[in-house]
Amino acid sequence: MQPGASYRAMNSTPRLRFTRLTEVPLEAIRAHMRHPRLAEHMPLLKGAWDLTQCQALVDTKEAHWKRDGLGHWAFLANGHYAGWGGFQKEGEDWDFGLVLHPDHFGLGLPITRKALTFARQTAKLDAITFLLPPSRQHLKALLRLGAQELAATHYDGHEFRKFRLDLAPA
């Protein structure tokens, strides 16, 4: 795919595969996390993102899998790294986060739907939350999924909009 090309504009959805972050070269994660557009919506993004920080991210996310039986994946679109995200226990809530490379922003909804299917069928989660920075203004897809906005919350000194999506069958 050409940089900046949109899957939506090409009217095709790529084959999506979820894999562990340990299966992705650290250099790919570093290039992704250094992309200037990420900082626009990631107030917690700090530093130059060298390979040491990338390894720490992978190690932290793998620790969640070991501790909680659930965690973050790397997302591959037609075999190419598109970003990372997944579920993380935050207090009593299971939070879902998604960090896509800007060339793959159009894959957010298909990836989220696939992750939600996993959450319902495999992980047996009853509900999940989403924390979004105030800079995120395009929320229609999240609301169409049925997420309800809750009170704002603070994390590491930054305000986030919090949404909850009930997953239990109606």
Secondary structure, DSSP 8 states (H G I E B T S, - for coil): --TT--TTTTT----EEEEEGGGS-HHHHHHHHT-TTGGGT-TT--S---HHHHHHHHHHHHHHHHHHS--EEEEEETTEEEEEEEEEEETTEEEEEEEE-GGGGGGHHHHHHHHHHHHHHTS--SEEEEEE-TT----HHHHHTT-EE---EEETTEEEEEEEEE-S--
